[in-house]
Amino acid sequence: MTARRRIEEEARVLGLRLRLGLADLAAIERWADQAILDDDGSQTELAELCLARQSGERTAQVRLAMLGGDPVEIDLMRALGMVKIEAPEWTFTGVKPGAMARDLLPGFV
């Protein structure tokens, strides 16, 4: 994977995280500072994203979209991949929390 393609993919994911409230403008700036080192200088949006806090959230979203394009399904999965979800404990009848599939299904390997 080329550096340009990786930057585009990360921009789409960061755009979704920003839109969902899972990333802030400071995180966008840190990412842009690092990504600009890998870029060949052709993506001017990276320089503008280095000043994301000054330009505002809406401008940062536009720049990320210009850089990465429209998000695809996998981008949403990547954006939510780092989210910790807490759920109440529950059980099926006779099954304890934490039971493994091999305990539930005879013959399962």
N, C-alpha and C positions, 0 to 999 in steps of 0.2 A: 504494500500500500504506500502510495506516495505521500509526502508531507502535505501537499495541497488537499488531497482527498481526506486525510485524517482531520485536518483543520476544518474542512467543510462538514464532516460528520459531527465533530465536537460542537461546532457552531449551531447545528440544528438541535442537538440535545440541550445545549445551554439555553437556547431560545425557548425551548419547552419548559425547562426548569425555571427560568425567569418568569414566564407566563403563569406557571403554577405556584409561584411563590416559594420554590425550593432552592433558589439561588438569588443572590443579591448583586448589586452593581459592583461591589468590591470584588466578588468572586469572578465576575466577568472581566474586570480589569486585570486580575492576577493571571487568568487564563490567557488573555490577549498578550500580556507581557511575555509569557512563556512561548506562546504560539508564534509570535513575531520573530523569535530567534530561529525557528524552523522554516519560516516562509522565505520564498525567494524574492520578496519585495513586490510581487505582483498584486497582492491583496491589500489595497489601501484601507479597507474597512478595519483591519486589525489595528492600525495606528489610531483610528478614531475610537475603537473600543477600549483602548488604553486609557481613555478619558471618559469612561462610561458614567461615572458619578457626576461629572460636570454637565454632561449632555442630557442625562435623564433616562428613565426606563424606556419610554416609548422610542426614543432615538436608538437606544441600544438594541431593542427588539428589531427595529428596521434594519440596522447594520448586520445583526446576526442572520436575519433572513436573506439579506443581499449576499452575505458570505456563504451561507450553507444551502440556500434554496428552501423549498417546501419540505417539511418533515414527512417521514414515512413511518410505517407502523413500528419498525424496530427502534426508531428513535424514541418513541413513547416508552417502550419497554426499557430502554437504556436510561431515560430520564427518571423513571420510577424505580429503577433497580437498586438505588441506594437508600430508598425510603424504608424506615423501620415501621412495621405495622404491628400494633399491639391488639390482640384479640382476646376476649374472655375465654377461659378454659371451658371445654364442653366435652361430653363423652357420648358415644353411641352406647346403647344398652350393653353392659358387660365389657366394654372396652375402656381401658384406663388411658388417660392422657399420656402421650409419648410412646404409645405402642407402635411397633414397627410393622410394616406391611407383611413381613414374613411371619409375624405373630398372628396376623388377622386372616391371612390366606394360606391354608395348607398347601404345600407344594410350591409356594412362591420362593424363588431363589434370589 
